[in-house]
Each structure stands twice: as C-alpha cells, then as structure tokens.
C-alpha cells in the first residue's frame, strides 16, 4: 500500500487529521509518523513515501514557519488538498489527581488554552514539550500532580482519564493542513478552489509588491492569504506566499495572472491547484 506521512508521534492532532483523511479516501494509505515536519516533507520529496499531511496555519497561533520554509527552499512538491481541522484540546491525567501543580503540553496547545489555565490553574507550573502526545506520555509514566493538555486520541493511547473536555479558549480554533505529493493533482471530491504560489520579487525596487498584487486585481483573481518570510539571502530580503481562489471558470484568467506575476519576480513556484475539505467531526 501507499504511505501517508504525518507529524508524530502517535496521539497528536496531526495523527487525528491523518486518520480522518485516510478514512475519507477509503483507507488507501498506511500511516507513518515522523519526528518533525521537515523530515516528513523531505521523505516525500525523496520518494521514500508517497504523500504527507502537514500543518500550515493555525487560526490562533498563525503560520507554521517550518512548513513554509521547507516548501520554498528544500523540496519540490505539489499541494493536492487542504484540510480544515477543528482543534479540540482535552485535559487528562493518570486516574484522579487531588491537586494539579503541573500542566504539560506543546507550546501552541498551552497558548490556545491560556484563558482556561489562568482561570482554573493559575498557580500551576507550565511545562513545554515537543508534542501534545509526548505530554500525555509523560503524565502516563507517573509524573506526580501532573496533567496533560492533548487530544482525545492521546487519552485513548495512554489510558488517561479525561478531567475536562474542549478546554481551548476559542471554539473556532482550527488548523489548516495541506496534503502534498510529487504529483500535480487534486484529490478532493469537488472542483479545485485554491492555488498556492511562492515567489521572490525585487525588494530594492519601490512598488514591487504593489505591481504583483495589481496583476491579480487586473484579472479579477481574489487573494485569500499573503505572507512574507526571510529568503535566507541577507537581512531585508523576503519571499512571499500567496493563496488565491481558483475554479475551472477562472482557469484562463488565473493562468494569465500567474504568468504576469512570474515576469515580475526573480523566481516563482506554482504549488498547484487544490480543493478544500472542512472536516466533519
């Protein structure tokens, strides 16, 4: 069977999203966990696995920088699908704990539950670890007076007791995942809705960004996301990530816009057309 990579270890929100995606398409992949996002993207690039699902943006904490930087500099992959995943954080411990003095989780999960923590455990020591699943593993190992903030999947794996459910401060807390492979295809069940572009323009020339944005406006292409990242070639040099709306009806105009933008850039990577799936869970 083909292999779908994800950010491990087992029990993370990334694994939950990968399991959902696999089920959505008839469990056609074997799932494989990787220790970090860079490793899983490079594994697809080198042909060691067929595809991967990695986080690209959280609605509260912002973009996942390692995903963006690796896509720009280190791999040649295509986006086949976007998955919009609602993040549910649970409070869990090993059995009943009389007094919780330590809260353990990934930094993003702790940030997503900051209000809950301040209200209910203002004196607790906050311990940051590499993943929510590792937090659950530490609590399961017997750490005294400790609770983990992690996924429901982690509680199942490590046989922990749920002390409180859905403790995230924002009920609209979502993470965007992107499904990537070496092939340019979209795997959703509807027409493609977006295109992702990465480019670098002449930052020393006044109006360079404005000129690029004007091309999208000229061809009536709506932009849904724009972000800049350092391009690793000196202070003040940046590359840009654009996401724009796409549809079969706009294909000709979009191709013209992309060609015009490419002419105004040092380089441009077209990451492909892809559909957007909102998880129903």
C-alpha positions as a Markdown table, in Angstrom:
| # | Residue | x | y | z |
|---|---|---|---|---|
| 1 | Unk | 0.0 | 0.0 | 0.0 |
| 2 | Unk | 1.0 | 3.6 | -0.4 |
| 3 | Unk | 2.3 | 5.5 | 2.6 |
| 4 | Unk | 0.9 | 8.8 | 4.1 |
| 5 | Unk | 3.4 | 10.6 | 6.4 |
| 6 | Unk | 2.4 | 12.9 | 9.3 |
| 7 | Unk | 3.9 | 14.7 | 12.2 |
| 8 | Unk | 4.3 | 12.3 | 15.0 |
| 9 | Unk | 4.3 | 10.8 | 17.5 |
| 10 | Unk | 1.0 | 8.9 | 17.5 |
| 11 | Unk | -1.6 | 10.7 | 19.5 |
| 12 | Unk | -1.0 | 14.2 | 18.1 |
| 13 | Unk | -3.7 | 16.3 | 16.4 |
| 14 | Unk | -1.7 | 15.7 | 13.2 |
| 15 | Unk | -2.3 | 12.0 | 13.6 |
| 16 | Unk | -6.0 | 12.6 | 14.2 |
| 17 | Unk | -6.2 | 14.6 | 11.0 |
| 18 | Unk | -4.2 | 12.0 | 9.1 |
| 19 | Unk | -6.6 | 9.2 | 10.3 |
| 20 | Unk | -9.6 | 11.3 | 9.2 |
| 21 | Unk | -8.0 | 12.0 | 5.8 |
| 22 | Unk | -7.2 | 8.3 | 5.3 |
| 23 | Unk | -10.8 | 7.3 | 6.2 |
| 24 | Unk | -12.2 | 10.0 | 3.9 |
| 25 | Unk | -10.5 | 8.3 | 0.9 |
| 26 | Unk | -11.2 | 4.6 | 1.8 |
| 27 | Unk | -8.1 | 3.9 | 4.0 |
| 28 | Unk | -5.9 | 3.7 | 0.9 |
| 29 | Unk | -2.7 | 4.6 | 2.8 |
| 30 | Unk | -0.6 | 3.1 | 5.5 |
| 31 | Unk | 0.2 | 5.9 | 8.1 |
| 32 | Unk | 3.7 | 6.7 | 9.1 |
| 33 | Unk | 4.8 | 9.1 | 11.9 |
| 34 | Unk | 7.8 | 11.4 | 11.6 |
| 35 | Unk | 9.6 | 13.2 | 14.3 |
| 36 | Unk | 9.3 | 16.6 | 12.6 |
| 37 | Unk | 7.7 | 18.4 | 9.7 |
| 38 | Unk | 11.0 | 18.8 | 7.8 |
| 39 | Unk | 11.6 | 15.1 | 7.8 |
| 40 | Unk | 8.2 | 14.1 | 6.5 |
| 41 | Unk | 8.3 | 16.7 | 3.7 |
| 42 | Unk | 11.8 | 15.5 | 2.6 |
| 43 | Unk | 10.7 | 11.9 | 2.7 |
| 44 | Unk | 8.0 | 12.7 | 0.1 |
| 45 | Unk | 10.5 | 14.7 | -2.0 |
| 46 | Unk | 13.0 | 11.8 | -2.0 |
| 47 | Unk | 10.3 | 9.2 | -2.9 |
| 48 | Unk | 10.6 | 7.4 | 0.4 |
| 49 | Unk | 6.8 | 7.8 | 1.0 |
| 50 | Unk | 4.0 | 8.7 | -1.4 |
| 51 | Unk | 2.4 | 11.7 | 0.3 |
| 52 | Unk | 2.1 | 13.6 | 3.6 |
| 53 | Unk | -0.3 | 15.8 | 5.6 |
| 54 | Unk | 1.3 | 18.6 | 7.4 |
| 55 | Unk | 0.0 | 21.7 | 9.3 |
| 56 | Unk | 0.5 | 25.1 | 7.5 |
| 57 | Unk | -1.5 | 27.5 | 9.7 |
| 58 | Unk | -3.4 | 27.8 | 12.9 |
| 59 | Unk | -6.2 | 30.3 | 13.3 |
| 60 | Unk | -4.8 | 31.5 | 16.7 |
| 61 | Unk | -1.1 | 31.0 | 16.6 |
| 62 | Unk | -0.5 | 31.8 | 12.9 |
| 63 | Unk | 1.5 | 30.1 | 10.2 |
| 64 | Unk | 3.7 | 27.1 | 10.7 |
| 65 | Unk | 7.1 | 28.6 | 9.6 |
| 66 | Unk | 9.0 | 25.3 | 9.1 |
| 67 | Unk | 6.3 | 24.1 | 6.6 |
| 68 | Unk | 6.6 | 27.3 | 4.6 |
| 69 | Unk | 10.3 | 27.5 | 4.6 |
| 70 | Unk | 10.8 | 23.8 | 3.7 |
| 71 | Unk | 8.3 | 24.1 | 0.8 |
| 72 | Unk | 10.2 | 27.2 | -0.5 |
| 73 | Unk | 13.8 | 26.0 | -0.2 |
| 74 | Unk | 14.2 | 22.3 | 0.2 |
| 75 | Unk | 11.6 | 20.3 | -1.6 |
| 76 | Unk | 9.7 | 20.2 | -4.9 |
| 77 | Unk | 6.2 | 19.1 | -4.0 |
| 78 | Unk | 2.6 | 19.9 | -5.0 |
| 79 | Unk | -0.4 | 20.7 | -2.8 |
| 80 | Unk | -3.2 | 18.3 | -3.6 |
| 81 | Unk | -5.7 | 19.2 | -0.9 |
| 82 | Unk | -6.3 | 21.4 | 2.1 |
| 83 | Unk | -8.0 | 20.1 | 5.2 |
| 84 | Unk | -9.5 | 22.5 | 7.7 |
| 85 | Unk | -9.4 | 20.8 | 11.1 |
| 86 | Unk | -11.1 | 21.9 | 14.3 |
| 87 | Unk | -8.7 | 21.6 | 17.2 |
| 88 | Unk | -10.1 | 20.2 | 20.4 |
| 89 | Unk | -7.8 | 20.2 | 23.5 |
| 90 | Unk | -8.6 | 17.9 | 26.4 |
| 91 | Unk | -7.3 | 18.0 | 30.0 |
| 92 | Unk | -6.2 | 14.5 | 31.1 |
| 93 | Unk | -4.4 | 12.8 | 34.0 |
| 94 | Unk | -3.5 | 9.3 | 35.2 |
| 95 | Unk | -6.5 | 8.5 | 37.3 |
| 96 | Unk | -7.8 | 11.0 | 39.8 |
| 97 | Unk | -5.4 | 13.7 | 40.9 |
| 98 | Unk | -6.0 | 15.5 | 44.2 |
| 99 | Unk | -4.2 | 18.7 | 43.2 |
| 100 | Unk | -2.7 | 19.6 | 39.8 |
| 101 | Unk | 0.5 | 21.5 | 40.1 |
| 102 | Unk | 2.0 | 20.9 | 36.6 |
| 103 | Unk | 0.4 | 21.3 | 33.2 |
| 104 | Unk | 2.3 | 19.8 | 30.3 |
| 105 | Unk | 1.8 | 20.3 | 26.6 |
| 106 | Unk | 3.1 | 21.7 | 23.4 |
| 107 | Unk | 3.6 | 25.5 | 23.4 |
| 108 | Unk | 0.8 | 26.0 | 20.9 |
| 109 | Unk | -1.7 | 24.0 | 22.9 |
| 110 | Unk | -0.8 | 25.9 | 26.1 |
| 111 | Unk | -1.3 | 29.2 | 24.3 |
| 112 | Unk | -4.6 | 28.0 | 22.9 |
| 113 | Unk | -5.8 | 27.3 | 26.4 |
| 114 | Unk | -4.3 | 30.3 | 28.2 |
| 115 | Unk | -7.6 | 31.7 | 29.4 |
| 116 | Unk | -8.7 | 28.3 | 30.8 |
| 117 | Unk | -5.4 | 27.8 | 32.6 |
| 118 | Unk | -5.4 | 31.3 | 34.1 |
| 119 | Unk | -8.9 | 30.8 | 35.4 |
| 120 | Unk | -8.6 | 27.2 | 36.7 |
| 121 | Unk | -4.9 | 26.6 | 37.4 |
| 122 | Unk | -3.3 | 30.0 | 37.9 |
| 123 | Unk | -0.5 | 28.6 | 40.1 |
| 124 | Unk | 0.3 | 25.5 | 38.0 |
| 125 | Unk | 3.8 | 25.2 | 36.5 |
| 126 | Unk | 3.6 | 25.1 | 32.7 |
| 127 | Unk | 5.9 | 22.6 | 31.1 |
| 128 | Unk | 6.5 | 22.8 | 27.4 |
| 129 | Unk | 7.3 | 19.6 | 25.4 |
| 130 | Unk | 7.8 | 18.7 | 21.8 |
| 131 | Unk | 4.2 | 17.5 | 21.2 |
| 132 | Unk | 0.9 | 17.0 | 22.9 |
| 133 | Unk | 1.3 | 13.3 | 22.6 |
| 134 | Unk | 4.6 | 13.4 | 24.4 |
| 135 | Unk | 2.9 | 15.4 | 27.2 |
| 136 | Unk | 0.3 | 12.6 | 27.6 |
| 137 | Unk | 3.1 | 10.0 | 27.6 |
| 138 | Unk | 4.9 | 11.8 | 30.4 |
| 139 | Unk | 1.8 | 12.0 | 32.5 |
| 140 | Unk | 1.1 | 8.3 | 31.9 |
| 141 | Unk | 4.6 | 7.5 | 33.1 |
| 142 | Unk | 3.6 | 8.6 | 36.6 |
| 143 | Unk | 4.7 | 12.2 | 36.9 |
| 144 | Unk | 3.2 | 13.4 | 40.2 |
| 145 | Unk | 0.4 | 16.0 | 40.4 |
| 146 | Unk | 0.6 | 16.5 | 36.6 |
| 147 | Unk | -2.0 | 16.8 | 33.9 |
| 148 | Unk | -1.5 | 17.0 | 30.1 |
| 149 | Unk | -3.3 | 19.0 | 27.5 |
| 150 | Unk | -3.6 | 16.8 | 24.5 |
| 151 | Unk | -6.0 | 15.2 | 22.0 |
| 152 | Unk | -8.7 | 12.6 | 22.9 |
| 153 | Unk | -6.6 | 10.2 | 20.8 |
| 154 | Unk | -3.7 | 10.6 | 23.3 |
| 155 | Unk | -6.0 | 9.8 | 26.2 |
| 156 | Unk | -7.0 | 6.6 | 24.5 |
| 157 | Unk | -3.5 | 5.5 | 23.6 |
| 158 | Unk | -2.0 | 6.2 | 27.1 |
| 159 | Unk | -5.1 | 5.2 | 29.0 |
| 160 | Unk | -5.5 | 8.6 | 30.7 |
| 161 | Unk | -8.7 | 9.9 | 32.4 |
| 162 | Unk | -10.3 | 13.0 | 30.9 |
| 163 | Unk | -10.6 | 15.7 | 33.6 |
| 164 | Unk | -12.2 | 18.3 | 31.3 |
| 165 | Unk | -13.2 | 18.5 | 27.7 |
| 166 | Unk | -12.7 | 21.1 | 24.9 |
| 167 | Unk | -10.7 | 23.5 | 27.1 |
| 168 | Unk | -9.5 | 25.7 | 24.2 |
| 169 | Unk | -10.3 | 29.3 | 24.7 |
| 170 | Unk | -11.7 | 29.7 | 21.2 |
| 171 | Unk | -14.3 | 27.3 | 19.8 |
| 172 | Unk | -13.3 | 28.4 | 16.3 |
| 173 | Unk | -9.7 | 27.2 | 16.8 |
| 174 | Unk | -8.8 | 25.5 | 13.5 |
| 175 | Unk | -5.6 | 24.3 | 11.9 |
| 176 | Unk | -5.2 | 24.2 | 8.1 |
| 177 | Unk | -3.3 | 21.0 | 6.9 |
| 178 | Unk | -2.1 | 20.5 | 3.4 |
| 179 | Unk | -1.8 | 17.2 | 1.6 |
| 180 | Unk | 1.3 | 17.1 | -0.6 |
| 181 | Unk | 2.8 | 14.7 | -3.1 |
| 182 | Unk | 5.2 | 14.9 | -6.0 |
| 183 | Unk | 2.3 | 14.8 | -8.5 |
| 184 | Unk | 0.2 | 17.7 | -9.6 |
| 185 | Unk | -3.3 | 16.5 | -8.9 |
| 186 | Unk | -6.2 | 17.4 | -6.6 |
| 187 | Unk | -7.7 | 14.6 | -4.6 |
| 188 | Unk | -10.9 | 16.1 | -3.3 |
| 189 | Unk | -14.4 | 15.3 | -4.4 |
| 190 | Unk | -15.1 | 18.7 | -5.8 |
| 191 | Unk | -13.5 | 21.2 | -8.2 |
| 192 | Unk | -10.3 | 22.9 | -7.1 |
| 193 | Unk | -10.7 | 26.0 | -5.0 |
| 194 | Unk | -7.3 | 27.4 | -4.5 |
| 195 | Unk | -3.8 | 27.8 | -5.8 |
| 196 | Unk | -0.6 | 28.4 | -3.7 |
| 197 | Unk | 2.3 | 30.4 | -5.1 |
| 198 | Unk | 5.7 | 31.1 | -3.6 |
| 199 | Unk | 7.9 | 33.9 | -5.2 |
| 200 | Unk | 10.6 | 36.4 | -4.6 |
| 201 | Unk | 10.5 | 39.9 | -6.2 |
| 202 | Unk | 13.0 | 42.7 | -6.3 |
| 203 | Unk | 12.7 | 44.2 | -2.8 |
| 204 | Unk | 15.0 | 47.1 | -3.7 |
| 205 | Unk | 12.6 | 48.4 | -6.2 |
| 206 | Unk | 9.8 | 50.6 | -4.9 |
| 207 | Unk | 6.3 | 49.2 | -5.7 |
| 208 | Unk | 7.4 | 45.6 | -6.5 |
| 209 | Unk | 4.7 | 44.1 | -4.3 |
| 210 | Unk | 2.1 | 46.5 | -5.4 |
| 211 | Unk | 2.9 | 45.6 | -9.1 |
| 212 | Unk | 2.4 | 41.9 | -8.3 |
| 213 | Unk | -0.9 | 42.5 | -6.5 |
| 214 | Unk | -2.1 | 44.6 | -9.3 |
| 215 | Unk | -1.8 | 41.7 | -11.7 |
| 216 | Unk | -4.2 | 39.6 | -9.6 |
| 217 | Unk | -6.6 | 42.6 | -9.5 |
| 218 | Unk | -6.3 | 43.1 | -13.2 |
| 219 | Unk | -7.5 | 39.5 | -13.9 |
| 220 | Unk | -10.1 | 39.6 | -11.1 |
| 221 | Unk | -8.4 | 37.0 | -9.0 |
| 222 | Unk | -9.3 | 37.1 | -5.3 |
| 223 | Unk | -6.4 | 36.6 | -2.8 |
| 224 | Unk | -7.2 | 34.7 | 0.4 |
| 225 | Unk | -3.8 | 34.7 | 2.1 |
| 226 | Unk | -0.5 | 36.6 | 1.8 |
| 227 | Unk | 2.6 | 36.1 | 4.0 |
| 228 | Unk | 6.3 | 37.0 | 3.8 |
| 229 | Unk | 9.3 | 35.0 | 5.1 |
| 230 | Unk | 13.0 | 35.8 | 5.0 |
| 231 | Unk | 14.6 | 34.2 | 2.0 |
| 232 | Unk | 17.9 | 33.3 | 3.7 |
| 233 | Unk | 20.0 | 35.5 | 1.5 |
| 234 | Unk | 20.5 | 38.5 | 3.7 |
| 235 | Unk | 18.7 | 40.8 | 6.0 |
| 236 | Unk | 15.7 | 42.5 | 4.4 |
| 237 | Unk | 15.3 | 40.0 | 1.6 |
| 238 | Unk | 11.9 | 38.3 | 1.6 |
| 239 | Unk | 9.9 | 35.8 | -0.3 |
| 240 | Unk | 6.1 | 35.8 | -0.5 |
| 241 | Unk | 3.4 | 33.1 | -0.2 |
| 242 | Unk | 0.1 | 33.8 | -1.9 |
| 243 | Unk | -3.0 | 31.8 | -1.9 |
| 244 | Unk | -5.7 | 32.8 | -4.4 |
| 245 | Unk | -9.1 | 31.5 | -5.3 |
| 246 | Unk | -9.4 | 29.1 | -8.3 |
| 247 | Unk | -12.1 | 27.4 | -10.3 |
| 248 | Unk | -12.5 | 25.9 | -13.7 |
| 249 | Unk | -14.3 | 29.0 | -14.8 |
| 250 | Unk | -11.4 | 31.3 | -13.8 |
| 251 | Unk | -8.6 | 29.0 | -15.2 |
| 252 | Unk | -7.7 | 31.1 | -18.2 |
| 253 | Unk | -7.6 | 34.3 | -16.2 |
| 254 | Unk | -5.7 | 32.7 | -13.4 |
| 255 | Unk | -3.1 | 31.3 | -15.7 |
| 256 | Unk | -2.6 | 34.7 | -17.3 |
| 257 | Unk | -2.2 | 36.3 | -13.8 |
| 258 | Unk | 0.3 | 33.8 | -12.8 |
| 259 | Unk | 2.3 | 34.3 | -16.0 |
| 260 | Unk | 2.3 | 38.1 | -15.4 |
| 261 | Unk | 3.3 | 37.7 | -11.8 |
| 262 | Unk | 6.2 | 35.4 | -12.8 |
| 263 | Unk | 7.5 | 38.0 | -15.1 |
| 264 | Unk | 7.8 | 40.5 | -12.2 |
| 265 | Unk | 9.6 | 38.0 | -9.9 |
| 266 | Unk | 13.1 | 36.6 | -9.6 |
| 267 | Unk | 11.5 | 33.2 | -9.3 |
| 268 | Unk | 8.1 | 31.7 | -8.7 |
| 269 | Unk | 6.9 | 28.2 | -7.6 |
| 270 | Unk | 3.4 | 27.2 | -8.5 |
| 271 | Unk | 2.4 | 24.7 | -5.8 |
| 272 | Unk | -0.7 | 23.5 | -7.7 |
| 273 | Unk | -4.4 | 23.7 | -7.7 |
| 274 | Unk | -6.2 | 22.1 | -4.8 |
| 275 | Unk | -9.6 | 21.5 | -3.2 |
| 276 | Unk | -10.5 | 22.5 | 0.4 |
| 277 | Unk | -12.1 | 20.0 | 2.7 |
| 278 | Unk | -13.7 | 21.0 | 6.0 |
| 279 | Unk | -13.6 | 18.1 | 8.5 |
| 280 | Unk | -17.0 | 17.0 | 9.7 |
| 281 | Unk | -16.2 | 15.6 | 13.1 |
